[in-house]
């Protein structure tokens, strides 16, 4: 994989990874996963270098952390600490895999990864996490540290290389294949079932805009013209409902452009127009590729291990120790 492609994938991915707030789920039928616990082996992966320290660009400073402290900061920032331990373990492995992947594409830099969520994974210090958690700080700290210790050194690989371990908050019910979002096919990032997400409290969201607000927010993309009810036409979607393209006032644009301009929670949306207002009904949260964090918590509550969760969402990858 060429360095330029790796860097572009990382940038796009990180811009779309969004920390979660607390979610609740009901009890649906058990979701089938791709592998049982007995199918997972931990072969020694000698081709992936084991980092000793992680150099993090935090603002204008480069700070060095142990691998455990870095993973703590990512898990604390990316996933609610109230989630099931097996989901937190899956998040820790995905985060470790991602930083190893990122380090391979950042060998000429003074740092390994940025703490800026617009550039890489979210990250907070232990002190910031404790402040955020308040009275629950000791409990949540111990819980996350325990989960990280239990998956120490575990990494997802494909062809003996760290995978691009994309993850997101809530899927639209099925994850998106990588090719639908980034126009690049990766064999371990296919569409898989994540129907537990349908029960997430914030699975559906709604955003309303007047015609004037739409014209203003999309003015850098195209100039509004004609009747407002005809602003959006020829909407094309993927099998999962991801909006691939839309004609806005005669100009073809992507669903991702609309999502960013209007600050929607995902590019899975439907548009209706009534009383001079556009309503965007949005499914899921994030880009929808790879592991769904809410889906991971749902599967964990159904009794699935972190291994089964990871091999479900990253189907075709191998879970190893380095």
Secondary structure, DSSP 8 states (H G I E B T S, - for coil): --HHHHHHHHHHHHHH------------S----S--GGG----B-TTS---SEEEEEETTEEEEEEHHHHHHHHHHHHS-TTS-HHHHHHHHHHHHHHHHHHHHT-TTSSSSEES-TTTS-----HHHHHHHHGGGHHHHHHHHHHHHHHTTTEEEEETTEE----EESB-SSB-B-HHHHHS---TT----B-GGGGG-TTSEEEEEEEHHHHHHHTTTT----S-GGGSEEEEEE-TT--EEEEEETTEEEEHHHHHHHHT-S-S-EEEEEETTEEEEEEESBS--BSEEHHHHHHHHHTT--HHHHHHHHTTT-EEEE-
